Amino acid sequence: MYAQVVTFKDSPSDLEDGIAHVQDEVVPAAAATEGAQGLWLVDRETGERLSVMVFADEAAAESMFAKVGERRAADPDRNRPKPTGARRYEVYAHSLEAGVPA
């Protein structure tokens, strides 16, 4: 199991576009992928966002990102702000459960 943390530093317009992209394309892809969960965090005052995705294994990550790619292909001109960084972490403990309220 591992986590991928992706960071963003958005302008005000990119912030709203980035949130919409996650809600419309990334969250549904994660929900449709066994072994993939995520938390998406925002500080609206600074424009900083974090995507924290947890994967059971590499196959789950590949499957989820393929689903995101399909959604991206349906609207290639949509503004999707670029990340400022990404890191991968080993998950050594967790208390996440299916059905955690959003």
Order of alpha helices (4+ residues) and beta strands (2+ residues): beta-alpha-alpha-beta-beta-alpha-beta
